[in-house]
Amino acid sequence: MKKQVIIIHGGWVFKRYKEYIDYLKRHKIDFKRLKEKDWKETLSDRLGKDFEVILPKMPNPMNARYKEWKIMFEKLFPFFKNNLILLGHSLGGIFLAKYLSENKFPKKIKATFLVAAPYDDKTIKDFLGDFKLPKKLDKFQKQSGKIFLYQSKDDSTVPFADLEKYKKSLPKAEIVIFQKKGHFTQVEFPEIVKHIKKLK
């Protein structure tokens, strides 16, 4: 049986609709990047035939709302198998941390990877809206299997200080620190492939 890997991508949150519209007007399109796949989209090829990688598109990632993402996430549950692997990048990481801290997950989780996940909006420059975490992450730690926290010291989107906050809340997590991975927008991610394949 193939091992499932569920990836929750990142997104942006705005306080007001006007701020979102202003962002869209200012936003510059990187046409080259539109033609490239990032590591989330190539992970299936890198992991090979023993894995089933699922990358759902969450609602309106450019102006995300936790309630909308929660509804979509729960619609996927009938397709999930036991011993799956959850992986959240950026806003997708805090989404998983929040969801698994507040809700009982219907399947057994082998491991959860949080890649460049914001912890709160005290240090991050962006607004997190209703994606804010509860005070304690005990339920998340209890049901998430082995937890991995990935962060790069040169990430200009999510401050390295947020990793320190996760470390305090999740003392059993395995910490993986990089020097120059930025916000993890690269095409390949061999380190995460290696960790996933090593899981028993």
C-alpha positions in Angstrom: 0.0 0.0 0.0 1.3 3.4 -0.9 2.1 5.8 1.9 0.1 9.1 1.6 1.7 12.5 1.9 -0.7 15.4 2.2 0.8 18.8 1.4 -0.9 22.0 2.5 0.5 25.0 0.6 1.0 28.5 1.9 -1.0 31.7 1.4 -1.6 35.3 2.4 -4.0 36.9 4.9 -5.3 40.5 4.8 -7.2 42.4 7.5 -9.4 44.3 5.0 -10.5 43.6 1.4 -9.1 47.0 0.3 -5.6 45.8 1.5 -6.0 42.7 -0.6 -7.0 44.7 -3.7 -4.0 47.1 -3.1 -1.7 44.1 -2.9 -3.1 42.7 -6.2 -2.4 46.0 -7.9 1.2 46.2 -6.6 2.0 42.5 -7.0 4.5 41.8 -9.8 4.2 38.6 -11.8 7.4 36.5 -12.0 6.6 34.9 -15.4 9.6 32.6 -15.2 8.3 31.1 -11.9 4.9 30.6 -13.4 6.4 28.0 -15.8 8.4 26.2 -13.1 7.4 23.6 -10.5 8.5 24.0 -6.9 9.5 21.2 -4.5 5.9 20.6 -3.5 4.9 19.8 -7.1 8.0 17.7 -7.7 7.8 15.7 -4.4 5.9 12.9 -5.9 8.6 12.2 -8.5 11.3 12.5 -5.9 9.7 10.1 -3.5 8.8 7.5 -6.1 6.2 4.8 -6.6 5.8 3.8 -2.9 4.2 7.2 -2.1 1.0 8.9 -3.0 1.4 12.7 -2.8 -1.7 14.8 -2.6 -1.5 18.6 -3.0 -5.0 20.0 -2.6 -5.7 23.6 -3.6 -7.0 25.4 -0.6 -9.6 28.2 -1.1 -8.4 31.6 -2.2 -4.8 31.3 -1.0 -4.1 35.0 -1.9 -6.7 36.1 0.7 -7.0 33.0 2.9 -9.5 32.4 5.7 -9.0 29.6 8.2 -12.7 28.7 8.3 -12.7 28.1 4.5 -9.6 26.1 4.6 -11.0 23.9 7.4 -14.1 23.1 5.4 -12.0 22.1 2.4 -9.5 20.1 4.5 -12.3 18.1 6.1 -13.8 17.3 2.7 -10.6 15.3 2.0 -11.0 13.0 5.0 -12.8 10.2 3.2 -9.8 9.8 0.9 -7.2 9.7 3.7 -5.6 6.4 4.9 -4.0 5.6 8.3 -0.3 6.3 8.9 -0.4 9.3 6.5 2.2 12.1 6.5 1.1 15.7 6.8 3.2 18.5 5.5 2.4 22.2 5.8 4.5 25.0 4.2 4.2 28.6 5.6 0.5 29.4 6.2 -0.2 25.7 5.5 2.1 24.9 8.5 0.2 27.1 10.9 -3.0 25.8 9.5 -2.1 22.2 10.4 -0.8 23.2 13.8 -4.0 25.0 14.6 -6.3 22.4 13.2 -4.6 19.5 15.0 -4.6 21.5 18.2 -8.3 22.1 18.1 -9.8 19.0 16.4 -9.5 15.2 16.6 -8.0 13.9 13.3 -9.9 10.8 11.9 -6.8 8.9 10.9 -3.5 7.9 12.4 -0.7 10.3 11.5 2.8 8.9 11.1 4.5 12.3 10.9 3.8 16.0 10.5 6.3 18.4 8.9 6.0 22.2 9.4 8.1 24.0 6.9 8.7 27.8 7.6 5.5 27.9 9.6 4.6 31.2 11.3 3.8 30.9 15.0 2.1 34.3 15.6 1.9 37.8 14.1 4.0 39.3 16.9 7.3 38.8 14.9 6.1 38.2 11.4 5.4 41.2 9.2 2.2 39.8 7.9 -1.3 39.5 9.5 -2.4 36.0 10.3 -6.1 36.7 10.9 -8.1 33.6 12.1 -5.1 31.3 11.6 -3.8 32.2 15.1 -2.8 29.3 17.3 -4.3 28.4 20.6 -2.2 28.9 23.7 -1.2 25.3 24.0 -0.3 22.8 21.3 -0.6 19.7 23.5 -3.3 18.1 21.3 -1.2 18.7 18.2 1.8 17.1 19.7 -0.2 14.1 20.9 -1.9 13.2 17.6 0.7 14.3 15.0 3.1 11.4 15.1 6.7 12.4 14.7 7.0 16.2 14.3 9.6 18.0 12.2 10.2 21.7 12.2 12.1 23.1 9.2 13.3 26.7 9.2 16.0 28.7 7.5 18.0 31.5 9.2 17.7 33.7 6.1 13.9 33.4 5.7 12.7 37.0 5.1 9.0 36.0 5.3 8.8 34.0 8.6 11.3 35.1 11.2 13.7 32.5 12.7 12.3 33.6 16.1 9.1 31.7 15.3 11.0 28.5 15.2 12.1 29.1 18.8 8.4 29.5 19.9 7.5 26.2 18.2 10.4 24.6 20.0 9.1 25.7 23.4 5.5 24.5 22.6 6.7 21.2 20.9 9.7 20.0 22.9 9.6 16.5 21.3 9.8 17.9 17.7 12.9 17.3 15.6 14.4 20.6 14.5 16.0 21.0 11.1 17.8 24.3 10.6 19.1 25.6 7.3 21.4 28.6 6.6 20.4 29.7 3.1 17.0 28.2 2.1 15.0 31.4 2.4 11.3 30.7 2.5 11.8 27.3 0.8 10.7 28.2 -2.7 13.3 26.0 -4.4 12.6 23.4 -7.1 14.1 20.5 -5.2 14.1 19.6 -1.5 16.3 16.5 -1.0 16.4 16.9 2.8 12.7 16.4 3.2 12.6 13.5 0.7 15.3 11.8 2.9 13.4 12.4 6.1 10.1 11.1 4.6 11.7 8.0 3.2 13.4 7.2 6.5 10.2 7.2 8.5 9.3 3.7 9.9 
